[in-house]
Amino acid sequence: MATGHTIVVGGGIVGVSTAYYLARRGHRVTLVERGELGAGASGGNAGIVAIGHPPMPRPGLVRQVLKWMLNGGSPLYVPPRFDPALFRWLWDFRRACTEDKFRRSMNVLAALGRETRACFEQIMSDESMTCEFHRGGWREVFRTEAGLAEGRVAAEILQEHDFDIEILDGDELRRREPVFRDDVVGAVQYTDSSFTDPLQFLLELAEKARGHGAVLHTNARIVDTLVSGGRFRAVRLHSGEQFQGDTLVLAAGIWTTQLARQLGISVPMQAGKGYHRNVTRPSPCLGVASVLSEKHVAVTPMGDVLRLSGTVEFSGINDRLNRRRLDMLSAAARTYLKGVGQCRTVSEWCGLRPCTADGLPVVGWAPGLTGVFLATGHARMGFTLGPVTGRLASECILDGKPSVDITALRADRFGTRRRNLDTARRRGNTDMTSRV
Ligand SMILES: Cc1cc2nc3c(=O)[nH]c(=O)nc-3n(C[C@H](O)[C@H](O)[C@H](O)COP(=O)(O)OP(=O)(O)OC[C@H]3O[C@@H](n4cnc5c(N)ncnc54)[C@H](O)[C@@H]3O)c2cc1C
């Protein structure tokens, strides 16, 4: 087992889970978050633990995406701009939308799904967590027969991976959830899954990590990484403070691309911006988190509010709230649910999903450098896969190998970008400090 000290960058679900699993095994770990814990995508997502959920690239999607892309009112929006990295990413995304690649990704994600369910259950019971955690699944709800037929086909793929589903017709759905309108035709319920308030879960898990000995710094931004002799040595914060360590885990969500680039490591990702609008609960409210399928909007009962969330917008790394896209969430909810029109807006938010073009996360040692581990790229599945990613990262660091085959997630699949380091060396700078 590795002794020493691990520094985790990023206080999202992936970073916090990594710190938790390392600290739980007695390892010295320091987590550094530039804002508050959960300040990135992890704090405001839909909170659905959607195990076995398929990757973003899938067969047939390209034609649909081309129709959607330039339309600001569609579920997936790409505002027109000149951005070679985005073009390259879209090209690679297109290449990933084949039946063969989809099936291969599903095999990997299904295995991770089973493991992450075990992680959530272990965390809930071992740590006596008090946050609400609703078992019994989430649903995909349809207003059209064609949508329901497609939903059945998608559900069969999960069944092939031994996940349980239940098909509900409109009447049965309304018997269970009278909030749904009469023209909703049915639902697929993914019964192995669960949902919770993602921020409450993350904050409580962070407290448990602290209880196991992890040191967590918030409002502490990493600005430099010190590498010498091809090995990670230390990070420097914006305050000038320096933390030395043996291992660096980059779990900084979409910002990992930039942090890795400074170290000569290529992790091409695009920010898939999504929104949420929390509204007061309608009466009756729904009891199970649901995705309004034709509109691609999730509705999750969360404490005192109903959270409406969704849409994907590739507009770069920014936190601008686009009102039109927020309003799309309310409009979608009104179409499926009774009483939402009268609900008051409580808060609004946007967050950036870290999206790889091939739809798979990046979990593994960085190529060409010793002691740098990457844990990111979970796109729409980061809350679901955060705990298992943290556990796998801890196994790689402490045991030298993970308990699940994660070859497909390896970090060297994008190649390397050695130029930065070489440039530093040409300048006679053997102890390279990269500014991030
Ligand atoms: C609208 C929406 C709904 C979603 N719904 C779901 C869902 O229901 N289920 C699901 O599984 N997933 C869902 N997701 C996806 C999920 O939220 C993300 O995949 C996940 O949160 C990514 O977690 P992360 O820890 O990798 O990144 P983040 O949560 O973004 O965390 C990265 C952290 O790194 C910090 N950081 C960055 N740079 C530095 C630096 N230099 N120094 C220190 N700290 C730094 C950031 O401040 C940030 O807090 C949803 C996403 C969105 C946007």
The ligand as a MOL file (V3000), in Angstrom:
LIG
                    3D

  0  0  0     0  0            999 V3000
M  V30 BEGIN CTAB
M  V30 COUNTS 53 58 0 0 0
M  V30 BEGIN ATOM
M  V30 1 C -28.3820 20.1550 -14.8980 0
M  V30 2 C -27.5470 18.9280 -14.5630 0
M  V30 3 C -28.1850 17.7750 -14.1050 0
M  V30 4 C -27.4410 16.6250 -13.8180 0
M  V30 5 N -28.0680 15.5360 -13.2840 0
M  V30 6 C -27.3490 14.4430 -12.9470 0
M  V30 7 C -27.9760 13.3180 -12.3450 0
M  V30 8 O -29.1770 13.3330 -12.0550 0
M  V30 9 N -27.2320 12.2180 -12.0730 0
M  V30 10 C -25.8950 12.1770 -12.3750 0
M  V30 11 O -25.2770 11.1350 -12.1440 0
M  V30 12 N -25.2420 13.2410 -12.8960 0
M  V30 13 C -25.9390 14.3650 -13.1890 0
M  V30 14 N -25.3070 15.4620 -13.7270 0
M  V30 15 C -23.8620 15.3780 -14.0040 0
M  V30 16 C -23.0400 15.6210 -12.7340 0
M  V30 17 O -23.5200 16.7610 -12.0630 0
M  V30 18 C -21.5540 15.8240 -13.0880 0
M  V30 19 O -21.1210 14.7970 -13.9430 0
M  V30 20 C -20.7060 15.7590 -11.8180 0
M  V30 21 O -21.1960 16.6470 -10.8590 0
M  V30 22 C -19.2410 16.0610 -12.0980 0
M  V30 23 O -18.5770 16.0030 -10.8560 0
M  V30 24 P -17.0560 16.4250 -10.7000 0
M  V30 25 O -16.6860 16.2080 -9.2860 0
M  V30 26 O -16.2650 15.7190 -11.7540 0
M  V30 27 O -16.9980 17.9710 -11.1180 0
M  V30 28 P -17.5230 19.2810 -10.3660 0
M  V30 29 O -18.6950 19.0070 -9.5270 0
M  V30 30 O -17.6760 20.3360 -11.4010 0
M  V30 31 O -16.3400 19.6230 -9.3710 0
M  V30 32 C -15.0950 20.1250 -9.7960 0
M  V30 33 C -14.6050 21.0850 -8.7190 0
M  V30 34 O -13.2580 21.4630 -8.9870 0
M  V30 35 C -13.0890 22.7820 -8.5210 0
M  V30 36 N -11.8790 23.3640 -9.1420 0
M  V30 37 C -11.7070 23.6950 -10.4510 0
M  V30 38 N -10.4790 24.2250 -10.6380 0
M  V30 39 C -9.8660 24.2530 -9.4230 0
M  V30 40 C -8.5800 24.7100 -8.9820 0
M  V30 41 N -7.6740 25.2510 -9.8290 0
M  V30 42 N -8.2800 24.5920 -7.6650 0
M  V30 43 C -9.1780 24.0450 -6.7990 0
M  V30 44 N -10.4010 23.6100 -7.1680 0
M  V30 45 C -10.7490 23.6940 -8.4770 0
M  V30 46 C -14.3890 23.4660 -8.9240 0
M  V30 47 O -14.6320 24.6360 -8.1820 0
M  V30 48 C -15.4200 22.3660 -8.6710 0
M  V30 49 O -16.0530 22.4840 -7.4040 0
M  V30 50 C -26.0250 16.6310 -14.0170 0
M  V30 51 C -25.3960 17.7930 -14.4430 0
M  V30 52 C -26.1230 18.9440 -14.7080 0
M  V30 53 C -25.4140 20.1980 -15.1420 0
M  V30 END ATOM
M  V30 BEGIN BOND
M  V30 1 1 1 2
M  V30 2 1 2 3
M  V30 3 2 2 52
M  V30 4 2 3 4
M  V30 5 1 4 5
M  V30 6 1 4 50
M  V30 7 2 5 6
M  V30 8 1 6 7
M  V30 9 1 6 13
M  V30 10 2 7 8
M  V30 11 1 7 9
M  V30 12 1 9 10
M  V30 13 2 10 11
M  V30 14 1 10 12
M  V30 15 2 12 13
M  V30 16 1 13 14
M  V30 17 1 14 15
M  V30 18 1 14 50
M  V30 19 1 15 16
M  V30 20 1 16 17
M  V30 21 1 16 18
M  V30 22 1 18 19
M  V30 23 1 18 20
M  V30 24 1 20 21
M  V30 25 1 20 22
M  V30 26 1 22 23
M  V30 27 1 23 24
M  V30 28 2 24 25
M  V30 29 1 24 26
M  V30 30 1 24 27
M  V30 31 1 27 28
M  V30 32 2 28 29
M  V30 33 1 28 30
M  V30 34 1 28 31
M  V30 35 1 31 32
M  V30 36 1 32 33
M  V30 37 1 33 34
M  V30 38 1 33 48
M  V30 39 1 34 35
M  V30 40 1 35 36
M  V30 41 1 35 46
M  V30 42 1 36 37
M  V30 43 1 36 45
M  V30 44 2 37 38
M  V30 45 1 38 39
M  V30 46 1 39 40
M  V30 47 2 39 45
M  V30 48 1 40 41
M  V30 49 2 40 42
M  V30 50 1 42 43
M  V30 51 2 43 44
M  V30 52 1 44 45
M  V30 53 1 46 47
M  V30 54 1 46 48
M  V30 55 1 48 49
M  V30 56 2 50 51
M  V30 57 1 51 52
M  V30 58 1 52 53
M  V30 END BOND
M  V30 END CTAB
M  END
